Amino acid sequence: MNEPDSDERDTIVARRSSALDGEVRIGGAKNSVLKLMAACLGAEGRHVLANVPDISDVSLMCELLEAMGVIVTRDDHRLILDVPAELHTEAPYHLVERMRASIVVLGPLLARFGTARVALPGGDDFGPRPIDMHLRALESLGAVFSTEHGDISARADTLTGADVVLEYPSVGATENVLMAAVRAKGRTHIHNAAREPEIGDLVGFLNAMGAKVGWAGDRLRIDGVERLHPIRSDSGYRVIADRIEASTYLAAVGMCGGSVFLRGAVADHMTMLIRKLTEMGMHIAPDAAGVQATATGRLVAADISTLPYPGLATDYKPFLVAMLTTASGVAIVTENIFTGRFRYIDELRRMGADIRTEGHHAVIRGAEHLSGAPVRSHDIRAGAALVVAGLAAEGQTEVAGASHIDRGYEDLVGKLVGIGATVSRS
Ligand code: UD1
């Protein structure tokens, strides 16, 4: 990925903070809204999405849709997408390289126009992220791919329902094939489909657009329909809450102590995380409106192993690692999804964390305290985890590269200040 343009407000400065309290609002899920926006390409007309987070990845997706001919209007967490009858069915490199998630336009474009050209995404900070499963799954429905000049060209005169077997429950591959299969002829089953809450949100959205999608045991079953339509609700479709944003504030409470209400957080989407945080000594009390998180005293170490949903999400890991750096005891953290996802650990070491890595494992020995240092954010969640760690470190932590954090957080600094943290943007 390209480093973002540096500007003078690209640093977040965190200082040691005492117990947090109050309330923080959890916004719409980044990993859902980007896919719902892509799904809108599947039907002509006006689409309205509500609870849309004000984050730069949404702006990038808007840019991509605009480049295709969609008219985008954004106001106060609402997004209106006017999708015309004809679209430019191309996703250019300068946009795809800035946001890999743009690959999910492939499925809806193929389904509606039988053709798409999408730049091949490059690697990113997690190491290589191939799209072989996306392509194989779409080939099962009848799509044909060729690669030229760094782009993937896709054609499908007709898409036909099929038994699609994913060798791994890839989130992106499940979404791409799902958005293609909704308009294929006949029935598709996706075996070993991803089950993340964001997949559930996409299924709900597609069904509201007229698709016929449901679970049949452990398979996702899709009965193709002739056409889709924008959802019939003036208030729009409400994006689910961002469980990863929620985990950020849970970690802040865990590290600083205190008691904070996470308004809008959905405990049912975070069952494993809540179980793990409880094991580490936090008290988490869900209710219909959100989640009350409380921490008193030092956390205790617990081993972590990332897995596809309903396992512990890899996106939670930077926050859990940050918490473990000051918990009492030793923990082993195992990354099973993205093997290269440990780069931020060097930054935590600069803050005095005692972490040893070996392949896809990390051994963390909790220190009494961290010490503030200049560090750099290389991706969205790791950057936010460094900010949270800075709230529990002696002195001052300067997290450079804050624009990475802006890709997935609406006003991280303002929300942390709102619950009593000492943090600012400079
Ligand atoms: C999505 C999320 C990301 C999260 C991840 C796993 C978005 C925008 N991003 O990413 O935040 O960390 O799910 O929960 O929703 N793989 C292949 N071939 C493929 C596809 C994937 O080998 O064709 C591998 C990947 O390299 C990775 C693993 O499968 O090792 C999981 O990837 P996947 O579930 O597809 O993640 P994303 O959809 O990219």
Residues whose N, C-alpha, C, O or C-beta is under 5 A from the ligand:
A	BS01	UD1	N31 A101 P128 R129 P130 I131 D132 M133 H134 P169 S170 V171 G172 A173 T314 D315 I337 F338
